[in-house]
Amino acid sequence: MDTFQEGKKIATISYITIIGTIIAFTMNSEKKNDFAAFHIRQALGIFITFFAFGYIIGYFNSWMITSAFWVFIFVLWMYGFLGALEGKKRLVPIVGPLYQKLFTAKK
């Protein structure tokens, strides 16, 4: 399997729950694939955002706030997942650059 297809497979796996992100991170730890690493950072950011803000949003007793939060997370997830399937490095809207900056290893 060539490196692009391998990276695409790992990138796609990274969006399938937080467990998929951990599996993808492990798969990408030996042979570093830049495309896969990009999408792992995006997926990790989406899941951390979901858990961090989901906890806070849970205290609001409003279906409008909760629905807006779920739609926001779903749009981010779908945007990233489709980018991985298409083989493109597209930053997720609004928070994508932040995810890349936060989760890039310092050299």
C-alpha positions in Angstrom: 0.0 0.0 0.0 1.4 3.4 -0.9 1.9 6.1 1.7 -1.0 8.3 0.6 -3.5 5.4 0.8 -2.2 4.4 4.1 -2.4 8.0 5.4 -5.9 8.3 4.1 -6.9 5.1 5.9 -5.4 6.3 9.2 -7.0 9.7 8.7 -10.4 8.2 8.2 -10.1 6.0 11.3 -9.2 9.0 13.4 -12.7 10.4 13.1 -14.5 7.3 14.3 -15.0 8.1 18.0 -12.2 9.0 20.4 -11.1 5.4 20.4 -10.5 5.7 16.6 -8.4 8.7 17.2 -6.2 6.8 19.7 -5.9 3.9 17.3 -5.0 6.2 14.5 -2.4 7.9 16.7 -0.9 4.6 17.5 -0.9 3.4 13.9 0.8 6.7 12.8 3.5 6.6 15.6 6.0 4.3 13.7 5.8 5.5 10.1 5.0 9.2 10.4 2.5 10.2 7.7 1.9 14.0 7.4 -1.6 13.6 6.0 -2.7 11.3 8.8 -1.1 13.4 11.5 -3.0 16.5 10.2 -6.4 14.7 10.4 -5.5 13.1 13.8 -4.9 16.6 15.2 -8.3 17.8 13.7 -10.2 14.8 15.1 -8.6 15.0 18.5 -9.5 18.7 18.7 -13.1 18.0 17.7 -13.5 15.3 20.4 -11.8 17.4 23.1 -14.1 20.3 22.2 -17.1 18.0 22.4 -16.2 16.6 25.8 -15.1 19.9 27.3 -17.9 22.1 26.2 -20.5 19.3 26.3 -20.0 19.1 30.0 -20.7 22.8 30.4 -23.6 22.8 27.9 -25.2 20.0 29.9 -25.9 22.4 32.7 -28.1 24.6 30.5 -31.7 23.4 30.5 -32.3 24.6 27.0 -32.9 22.4 24.0 -31.9 25.3 21.7 -28.4 25.7 23.2 -27.9 21.9 23.3 -29.2 21.5 19.7 -26.9 24.3 18.4 -23.9 22.7 20.2 -24.7 19.3 18.6 -25.1 20.8 15.2 -21.8 22.7 15.5 -19.9 19.6 16.6 -21.5 17.5 13.8 -20.6 20.1 11.1 -17.0 20.1 12.3 -16.9 16.3 12.4 -18.5 15.9 9.0 -16.2 18.5 7.4 -13.1 16.8 8.7 -14.3 13.3 8.0 -15.2 14.2 4.4 -11.8 15.9 3.9 -10.1 12.7 5.1 -12.2 10.6 2.7 -11.5 12.9 -0.2 -7.7 13.0 0.6 -7.6 16.7 1.3 -6.1 18.7 4.1 -8.9 21.1 5.0 -9.0 22.8 8.3 -12.3 22.5 10.1 -14.1 25.9 10.3 -13.4 28.3 13.0 -11.2 26.1 15.3 -9.1 24.1 12.8 -6.0 26.4 12.9 -6.2 26.3 16.7 -6.2 22.5 16.7 -3.2 22.4 14.4 -1.3 24.8 16.6 -2.1 23.1 19.9 -1.5 19.5 18.9 1.7 20.0 16.8 4.8 18.6 18.5 7.4 21.2 19.2 10.7 20.4 17.6 
